Amino acid sequence: MEALWIATALVVAVMGGWPVTAGMLKLARSKTVRAADAAEATRGERTETDGLALTRTETPASEAIEVEVEVEAVEAEAQPAPPAPKTEVLRGGLLIGCLERAAVAVAILAGQPVAIAYVVAIKGLGRYPELKDTPAASERFIIGTLASMLWAASVAVLAKALLL
């Protein structure tokens, strides 16, 4: 009977972690999108006249309207736009997440929670080259890893408590 509980806990930890992690990433994305929309709404309009630039910034209509006018010297040459940040999706995340959750659950059920540090180290070192150049992927990596590991650890701790 104990083996059945352990097997069930492993299946729940591994397979149940995907919806939890996906939900956390969706929640994080919606917060990021809302913040970007708010920044876009308060971005000013720029008008150039006779070597001067006038910048007008307005807050959204739901708030009191503030108008700010700045006078700047317009540069002779237009500044090139900064390159857009890469938004590359990390490949193999679903399989890696399942293996990660299985390793975390097995480590806790075996009474070796220190092994979780090895999982984190291997995962971080394996993804480092991809993450150092893509801030958006780094954020998703951290959120996904924490959500995934917390789910697996919670299920394993609960199963271990029920077995005692």
MDAnalysis code that builds the backbone (N, CA, C; Angstrom):
import MDAnalysis as mda
import numpy as np

u = mda.Universe.empty(492, n_residues=164, atom_resindex=np.repeat(np.arange(164), 3), trajectory=True)
u.add_TopologyAttr("name", ["N", "CA", "C"] * 164)
u.add_TopologyAttr("resid", np.arange(1, 165))
u.add_TopologyAttr("resname", ["MET", "GLU", "ALA", "LEU", "TRP", "ILE", "ALA", "THR", "ALA", "LEU", "VAL", "VAL", "ALA", "VAL", "MET", "GLY", "GLY", "TRP", "PRO", "VAL", "THR", "ALA", "GLY", "MET", "LEU", "LYS", "LEU", "ALA", "ARG", "SER", "LYS", "THR", "VAL", "ARG", "ALA", "ALA", "ASP", "ALA", "ALA", "GLU", "ALA", "THR", "ARG", "GLY", "GLU", "ARG", "THR", "GLU", "THR", "ASP", "GLY", "LEU", "ALA", "LEU", "THR", "ARG", "THR", "GLU", "THR", "PRO", "ALA", "SER", "GLU", "ALA", "ILE", "GLU", "VAL", "GLU", "VAL", "GLU", "VAL", "GLU", "ALA", "VAL", "GLU", "ALA", "GLU", "ALA", "GLN", "PRO", "ALA", "PRO", "PRO", "ALA", "PRO", "LYS", "THR", "GLU", "VAL", "LEU", "ARG", "GLY", "GLY", "LEU", "LEU", "ILE", "GLY", "CYS", "LEU", "GLU", "ARG", "ALA", "ALA", "VAL", "ALA", "VAL", "ALA", "ILE", "LEU", "ALA", "GLY", "GLN", "PRO", "VAL", "ALA", "ILE", "ALA", "TYR", "VAL", "VAL", "ALA", "ILE", "LYS", "GLY", "LEU", "GLY", "ARG", "TYR", "PRO", "GLU", "LEU", "LYS", "ASP", "THR", "PRO", "ALA", "ALA", "SER", "GLU", "ARG", "PHE", "ILE", "ILE", "GLY", "THR", "LEU", "ALA", "SER", "MET", "LEU", "TRP", "ALA", "ALA", "SER", "VAL", "ALA", "VAL", "LEU", "ALA", "LYS", "ALA", "LEU", "LEU", "LEU"])
u.atoms.positions = np.array([
    [0.827, -1.198, 0.000],
    [0.000, 0.000, 0.000],
    [0.871, 1.262, 0.000],
    [1.995, 1.192, 0.711],
    [2.903, 2.334, 0.766],
    [3.469, 2.652, -0.611],
    [3.788, 1.624, -1.390],
    [4.322, 1.827, -2.739],
    [3.289, 2.506, -3.634],
    [2.031, 2.195, -3.440],
    [0.965, 2.821, -4.223],
    [0.874, 4.317, -3.913],
    [0.992, 4.684, -2.619],
    [0.974, 6.093, -2.226],
    [2.145, 6.840, -2.839],
    [3.314, 6.206, -2.816],
    [4.509, 6.848, -3.365],
    [4.359, 7.033, -4.872],
    [3.882, 5.996, -5.548],
    [3.689, 6.095, -6.999],
    [2.659, 7.164, -7.340],
    [1.583, 7.217, -6.573],
    [0.548, 8.232, -6.802],
    [1.113, 9.628, -6.565],
    [1.881, 9.779, -5.511],
    [2.480, 11.083, -5.213],
    [3.412, 11.518, -6.330],
    [4.192, 10.595, -6.875],
    [5.095, 10.938, -7.971],
    [4.328, 11.358, -9.225],
    [3.263, 10.633, -9.533],
    [2.462, 10.984, -10.709],
    [1.816, 12.360, -10.527],
    [1.262, 12.618, -9.338],
    [0.631, 13.914, -9.078],
    [1.675, 15.030, -9.096],
    [2.843, 14.773, -8.521],
    [3.896, 15.794, -8.489],
    [4.376, 16.120, -9.900],
    [4.568, 15.090, -10.728],
    [5.107, 15.306, -12.073],
    [4.043, 15.857, -13.020],
    [2.909, 15.220, -13.096],
    [1.891, 15.613, -14.080],
    [1.058, 16.807, -13.612],
    [0.813, 16.921, -12.331],
    [0.016, 18.028, -11.810],
    [0.767, 19.339, -11.786],
    [2.076, 19.283, -11.884],
    [2.874, 20.505, -11.859],
    [2.774, 21.318, -13.129],
    [2.448, 20.663, -14.253],
    [2.364, 21.401, -15.508],
    [1.269, 22.467, -15.471],
    [0.015, 22.145, -15.084],
    [-1.002, 23.204, -15.050],
    [-0.672, 24.307, -14.044],
    [-0.072, 23.934, -12.932],
    [0.292, 24.929, -11.918],
    [1.342, 25.882, -12.485],
    [2.374, 25.325, -13.092],
    [3.438, 26.149, -13.659],
    [2.918, 27.006, -14.807],
    [2.112, 26.426, -15.675],
    [1.541, 27.184, -16.793],
    [0.663, 28.325, -16.275],
    [-0.093, 28.073, -15.222],
    [-0.933, 29.121, -14.634],
    [-0.110, 30.256, -14.049],
    [0.982, 29.918, -13.380],
    [1.852, 30.954, -12.816],
    [2.501, 31.788, -13.917],
    [2.932, 31.126, -14.994],
    [3.534, 31.865, -16.106],
    [2.505, 32.755, -16.792],
    [1.275, 32.279, -16.903],
    [0.209, 33.090, -17.499],
    [-0.085, 34.304, -16.615],
    [-0.127, 34.090, -15.313],
    [-0.348, 35.189, -14.378],
    [0.776, 36.215, -14.475],
    [2.005, 35.754, -14.531],
    [3.155, 36.658, -14.639],
    [3.117, 37.417, -15.958],
    [2.729, 36.752, -17.026],
    [2.657, 37.405, -18.333],
    [1.583, 38.475, -18.335],
    [0.446, 38.199, -17.715],
    [-0.628, 39.195, -17.699],
    [-0.207, 40.423, -16.899],
    [0.534, 40.237, -15.829],
    [1.041, 41.376, -15.051],
    [2.035, 42.174, -15.879],
    [2.909, 41.491, -16.619],
    [3.905, 42.164, -17.452],
    [3.226, 42.932, -18.576],
    [2.226, 42.324, -19.196],
    [1.508, 42.980, -20.292],
    [0.779, 44.215, -19.778],
    [0.141, 44.107, -18.608],
    [-0.546, 45.273, -18.040],
    [0.437, 46.398, -17.743],
    [1.607, 46.064, -17.226],
    [2.622, 47.090, -16.937],
    [3.102, 47.734, -18.232],
    [3.286, 46.943, -19.279],
    [3.721, 47.497, -20.563],
    [2.628, 48.376, -21.154],
    [1.366, 47.977, -21.014],
    [0.257, 48.794, -21.510],
    [0.188, 50.123, -20.767],
    [0.415, 50.096, -19.459],
    [0.388, 51.326, -18.672],
    [1.524, 52.253, -19.098],
    [2.690, 51.694, -19.355],
    [3.818, 52.505, -19.804],
    [3.525, 53.103, -21.175],
    [2.909, 52.332, -22.042],
    [2.559, 52.820, -23.381],
    [1.520, 53.932, -23.301],
    [0.570, 53.826, -22.381],
    [-0.489, 54.826, -22.241],
    [0.049, 56.162, -21.758],
    [1.116, 56.137, -20.962],
    [1.659, 57.391, -20.441],
    [2.811, 57.927, -21.277],
    [3.165, 57.214, -22.341],
    [4.246, 57.682, -23.211],
    [3.782, 58.942, -23.929],
    [4.651, 59.908, -24.038],
    [4.268, 61.205, -24.610],
    [4.334, 61.251, -26.120],
    [3.719, 62.263, -26.668],
    [3.786, 62.552, -28.086],
    [4.896, 63.571, -28.282],
    [5.649, 63.457, -29.373],
    [6.783, 64.346, -29.606],
    [6.536, 65.127, -30.886],
    [6.679, 66.446, -30.802],
    [6.489, 67.324, -31.949],
    [7.755, 68.133, -32.135],
    [8.279, 68.190, -33.379],
    [9.501, 68.938, -33.646],
    [9.148, 70.191, -34.447],
    [9.613, 71.335, -33.943],
    [9.387, 72.592, -34.663],
    [10.615, 73.469, -34.533],
    [11.150, 73.930, -35.648],
    [12.258, 74.888, -35.683],
    [13.423, 74.512, -34.774],
    [13.865, 73.256, -34.811],
    [15.018, 72.858, -34.016],
    [14.710, 72.616, -32.556],
    [13.441, 72.706, -32.147],
    [13.047, 72.434, -30.771],
    [12.106, 71.237, -30.759],
    [12.140, 70.507, -29.682],
    [11.235, 69.364, -29.556],
    [10.318, 69.606, -28.379],
    [9.052, 69.463, -28.578],
    [8.068, 69.603, -27.511],
    [7.543, 68.216, -27.189],
    [7.574, 67.864, -25.924],
    [7.081, 66.557, -25.510],
    [5.864, 66.762, -24.635],
    [4.773, 66.128, -25.004],
    [3.527, 66.253, -24.241],
    [3.180, 64.883, -23.672],
    [3.042, 64.816, -22.368],
    [2.740, 63.552, -21.718],
    [1.398, 63.667, -21.026],
    [0.524, 62.699, -21.268],
    [-0.796, 62.682, -20.631],
    [-0.992, 61.356, -19.930],
    [-1.667, 61.402, -18.824],
    [-2.026, 60.173, -18.137],
    [-3.314, 59.661, -18.750],
    [-3.711, 58.405, -18.484],
    [-4.959, 57.888, -19.044],
    [-6.155, 58.757, -18.666],
    [-7.219, 58.691, -19.490],
    [-8.394, 59.547, -19.310],
    [-9.102, 59.305, -17.981],
    [-8.925, 58.140, -17.398],
    [-9.605, 57.849, -16.141],
    [-9.022, 58.647, -14.978],
    [-7.836, 59.200, -15.167],
    [-7.197, 59.989, -14.121],
    [-7.193, 61.455, -14.547],
    [-6.838, 62.324, -13.630],
    [-6.731, 63.742, -13.973],
    [-5.639, 63.907, -15.013],
    [-5.855, 64.776, -15.977],
    [-4.898, 64.955, -17.056],
    [-3.849, 65.967, -16.638],
    [-2.601, 65.518, -16.741],
    [-1.475, 66.394, -16.470],
    [-0.738, 66.582, -17.782],
    [-0.378, 67.804, -18.088],
    [0.356, 68.083, -19.316],
    [1.709, 68.640, -18.922],
    [2.757, 68.021, -19.462],
    [4.115, 68.440, -19.163],
    [4.780, 68.791, -20.483],
    [5.389, 69.941, -20.554],
    [6.028, 70.386, -21.785],
    [7.515, 70.559, -21.504],
    [8.325, 69.906, -22.348],
    [9.773, 70.039, -22.234],
    [10.293, 70.618, -23.531],
    [11.317, 71.444, -23.436],
    [11.957, 71.979, -24.627],
    [13.351, 71.384, -24.669],
    [13.658, 70.696, -25.792],
    [14.956, 70.068, -25.957],
    [15.510, 70.455, -27.312],
    [16.813, 70.510, -27.424],
    [17.432, 70.723, -28.729],
    [17.337, 69.421, -29.506],
    [16.914, 69.518, -30.748],
    [16.792, 68.330, -31.588],
    [18.149, 68.060, -32.208],
    [18.585, 66.817, -32.116],
    [19.868, 66.457, -32.683],
    [19.763, 66.435, -34.203],
    [20.857, 66.747, -34.872],
    [20.862, 66.801, -36.331],
    [20.558, 65.435, -36.940],
    [21.070, 64.405, -36.338],
    [20.835, 63.062, -36.854],
    [19.895, 62.321, -35.918],
    [19.032, 61.537, -36.491],
    [18.100, 60.744, -35.683],
    [18.864, 59.609, -35.011],
    [18.531, 59.378, -33.755],
    [19.147, 58.292, -33.015],
    [18.528, 56.971, -33.462],
    [19.333, 55.951, -33.709],
    [18.749, 54.655, -34.067],
    [18.036, 54.061, -32.854],
    [16.947, 53.383, -33.125],
    [16.187, 52.753, -32.038],
    [17.008, 51.616, -31.459],
    [16.959, 51.448, -30.123],
    [17.703, 50.340, -29.526],
    [17.112, 49.016, -29.995],
    [17.952, 47.982, -30.110],
    [17.431, 46.700, -30.575],
    [16.408, 46.150, -29.596],
    [15.369, 45.541, -30.138],
    [14.326, 44.942, -29.299],
    [14.911, 43.742, -28.577],
    [14.524, 43.535, -27.295],
    [15.041, 42.381, -26.566],
    [14.532, 41.091, -27.192],
    [15.377, 40.073, -27.126],
    [14.996, 38.776, -27.669],
    [13.895, 38.164, -26.797],
    [12.943, 37.536, -27.440],
    [11.870, 36.866, -26.705],
    [11.814, 35.401, -27.119],
    [12.964, 34.774, -27.103],
    [13.084, 33.394, -27.515],
    [12.459, 32.464, -26.471],
    [11.790, 31.436, -26.961],
    [11.202, 30.438, -26.076],
    [12.231, 29.337, -25.870],
    [12.427, 28.942, -24.628],
    [13.386, 27.892, -24.331],
    [12.801, 26.542, -24.734],
    [13.557, 25.774, -25.463],
    [13.096, 24.482, -25.954],
    [13.266, 23.410, -24.882],
    [12.393, 22.419, -24.899],
    [12.511, 21.286, -23.996],
    [12.016, 21.555, -22.592],
    [11.360, 22.672, -22.379],
    [10.928, 23.053, -21.033],
    [9.945, 22.089, -20.404],
    [9.035, 21.544, -21.193],
    [8.031, 20.622, -20.655],
    [8.690, 19.352, -20.135],
    [9.576, 18.771, -20.927],
    [10.264, 17.546, -20.503],
    [11.187, 17.824, -19.322],
    [11.921, 18.916, -19.403],
    [12.827, 19.264, -18.299],
    [12.034, 19.505, -17.018],
    [10.883, 20.171, -17.130],
    [10.042, 20.419, -15.959],
    [9.543, 19.128, -15.329],
    [9.145, 18.168, -16.152],
    [8.689, 16.868, -15.620],
    [9.822, 16.152, -14.895],
    [10.998, 16.151, -15.505],
    [12.159, 15.509, -14.862],
    [12.542, 16.227, -13.567],
    [12.462, 17.539, -13.594],
    [12.778, 18.342, -12.406],
    [11.814, 18.015, -11.259],
    [10.524, 17.985, -11.553],
    [9.532, 17.680, -10.512],
    [9.710, 16.262, -9.977],
    [10.016, 15.317, -10.873],
    [10.253, 13.939, -10.430],
    [11.467, 13.876, -9.504],
    [12.529, 14.562, -9.862],
    [13.744, 14.555, -9.036],
    [13.497, 15.192, -7.671],
    [12.747, 16.294, -7.659],
    [12.448, 16.962, -6.383],
    [11.596, 16.055, -5.494],
    [10.564, 15.450, -6.066],
    [9.686, 14.575, -5.282],
    [10.442, 13.357, -4.771],
    [11.251, 12.743, -5.610],
    [12.032, 11.569, -5.180],
    [13.014, 11.965, -4.083],
    [13.645, 13.105, -4.217],
    [14.610, 13.552, -3.196],
    [13.925, 13.713, -1.843],
    [12.747, 14.302, -1.830],
    [12.045, 14.504, -0.558],
    [11.519, 13.190, -0.007],
    [10.936, 12.370, -0.868],
    [10.407, 11.083, -0.400],
    [11.523, 10.152, 0.089],
    [12.723, 10.294, -0.477],
    [13.860, 9.478, -0.048],
    [14.567, 10.064, 1.167],
    [14.119, 11.221, 1.629],
    [14.744, 11.835, 2.793],
    [16.056, 12.518, 2.474],
    [16.250, 12.932, 1.222],
    [17.487, 13.588, 0.796],
    [17.177, 14.931, 0.135],
    [16.606, 15.864, 0.880],
    [16.240, 17.145, 0.251],
    [17.441, 17.943, -0.255],
    [18.641, 17.612, 0.188],
    [19.838, 18.293, -0.286],
    [20.025, 18.053, -1.783],
    [19.515, 16.946, -2.287],
    [19.642, 16.622, -3.711],
    [18.935, 17.658, -4.591],
    [17.988, 18.393, -4.019],
    [17.292, 19.437, -4.783],
    [18.285, 20.507, -5.234],
    [19.311, 20.757, -4.435],
    [20.332, 21.737, -4.820],
    [21.059, 21.297, -6.090],
    [21.271, 20.000, -6.243],
    [21.905, 19.494, -7.458],
    [21.009, 19.724, -8.674],
    [19.721, 19.504, -8.494],
    [18.766, 19.714, -9.587],
    [18.786, 21.176, -10.018],
    [18.741, 22.084, -9.055],
    [18.758, 23.520, -9.365],
    [20.066, 23.901, -10.064],
    [21.190, 23.384, -9.570],
    [22.490, 23.709, -10.158],
    [22.603, 23.189, -11.586],
    [22.200, 21.957, -11.811],
    [22.284, 21.383, -13.154],
    [21.383, 22.140, -14.120],
    [20.171, 22.452, -13.680],
    [19.238, 23.158, -14.550],
    [19.756, 24.569, -14.870],
    [20.233, 25.261, -13.877],
    [20.739, 26.618, -14.088],
    [21.962, 26.648, -14.983],
    [22.898, 25.748, -14.759],
    [24.104, 25.710, -15.582],
    [23.789, 25.283, -17.007],
    [22.849, 24.374, -17.156],
    [22.477, 23.919, -18.497],
    [21.801, 25.003, -19.321],
    [21.064, 25.885, -18.676],
    [20.334, 26.940, -19.385],
    [21.071, 28.278, -19.422],
    [22.189, 28.389, -18.723],
    [22.871, 29.671, -18.603],
    [23.163, 30.334, -19.944],
    [23.718, 29.615, -20.937],
    [24.018, 30.300, -22.213],
    [22.780, 30.921, -22.868],
    [21.641, 30.262, -22.765],
    [20.414, 30.793, -23.352],
    [19.851, 31.956, -22.544],
    [20.023, 31.899, -21.235],
    [19.405, 32.884, -20.352],
    [20.165, 34.204, -20.267],
    [21.457, 34.179, -20.466],
    [22.228, 35.411, -20.278],
    [21.910, 36.466, -21.330],
    [21.409, 36.050, -22.489],
    [21.119, 36.995, -23.563],
    [19.639, 37.352, -23.689],
    [18.775, 36.689, -22.959],
    [17.335, 36.923, -23.117],
    [16.673, 37.164, -21.764],
    [16.483, 38.419, -21.381],
    [15.881, 38.732, -20.085],
    [14.465, 38.166, -19.924],
    [13.676, 38.176, -20.989],
    [12.311, 37.656, -20.881],
    [12.332, 36.156, -20.590],
    [13.229, 35.438, -21.242],
    [13.347, 34.004, -20.998],
    [13.861, 33.745, -19.584],
    [14.749, 34.595, -19.095],
    [15.269, 34.437, -17.730],
    [14.154, 34.555, -16.706],
    [13.278, 35.523, -16.905],
    [12.160, 35.712, -15.982],
    [11.225, 34.504, -16.001],
    [10.909, 34.027, -17.189],
    [10.050, 32.839, -17.319],
    [10.716, 31.624, -16.691],
    [12.026, 31.503, -16.864],
    [12.777, 30.381, -16.302],
    [12.673, 30.369, -14.780],
    [12.871, 31.522, -14.174],
    [12.829, 31.605, -12.710],
    [11.425, 31.324, -12.183],
    [10.426, 31.948, -12.780],
    [9.046, 31.748, -12.334],
    [8.638, 30.294, -12.517],
    [8.937, 29.747, -13.683],
    [8.572, 28.357, -13.955],
    [9.263, 27.375, -13.035],
    [10.547, 27.595, -12.807],
    [11.308, 26.700, -11.933],
    [10.775, 26.737, -10.505],
    [10.546, 27.932, -9.982],
    [10.052, 28.037, -8.606],
    [8.662, 27.428, -8.457],
    [7.764, 27.720, -9.389],
    [6.415, 27.165, -9.317],
    [6.453, 25.643, -9.403],
    [7.259, 25.135, -10.315],
    [7.375, 23.700, -10.522],
    [7.940, 22.994, -9.284],
    [9.001, 23.547, -8.751],
    [9.637, 22.922, -7.587],
    [8.769, 23.023, -6.341],
    [8.107, 24.149, -6.158],
    [7.218, 24.281, -4.996],
    [6.064, 23.288, -5.074],
    [5.522, 23.085, -6.261],
    [4.444, 22.106, -6.426],
    [4.944, 20.705, -6.074],
    [6.059, 20.299, -6.658],
    [6.588, 18.959, -6.424],
    [6.952, 18.755, -4.956],
    [7.566, 19.750, -4.354],
    [7.939, 19.636, -2.944],
    [6.701, 19.552, -2.055],
    [5.681, 20.328, -2.354],
    [4.447, 20.296, -1.560],
    [3.768, 18.932, -1.631],
    [3.683, 18.390, -2.834],
    [3.053, 17.078, -2.998],
    [3.871, 16.004, -2.262],
    [5.176, 16.050, -2.386],
    [6.035, 15.050, -1.748],
    [5.969, 15.154, -0.225],
    [5.962, 16.358, 0.297],
    [5.882, 16.540, 1.768],
    [4.526, 16.040, 2.282],
    [3.460, 16.346, 1.554],
    [2.133, 15.871, 1.942],
    [2.058, 14.346, 1.901],
    [2.612, 13.742, 0.865],
    [2.611, 12.278, 0.757],
    [3.425, 11.657, 1.884],
    [4.562, 12.270, 2.169],
    [5.419, 11.736, 3.246],
    [4.707, 11.842, 4.599],
    [3.974, 12.938, 4.817],
    [3.228, 13.111, 6.075],
    [2.108, 12.074, 6.169],
    [1.467, 11.764, 5.063],
    [0.385, 10.771, 5.071],
    [0.925, 9.368, 5.283],
    [2.153, 9.110, 4.883],
    [2.759, 7.786, 5.052],
    [3.212, 7.536, 6.483],
    [3.449, 8.585, 7.237],
    [3.941, 8.409, 8.631],
    [2.856, 8.072, 9.570],
])
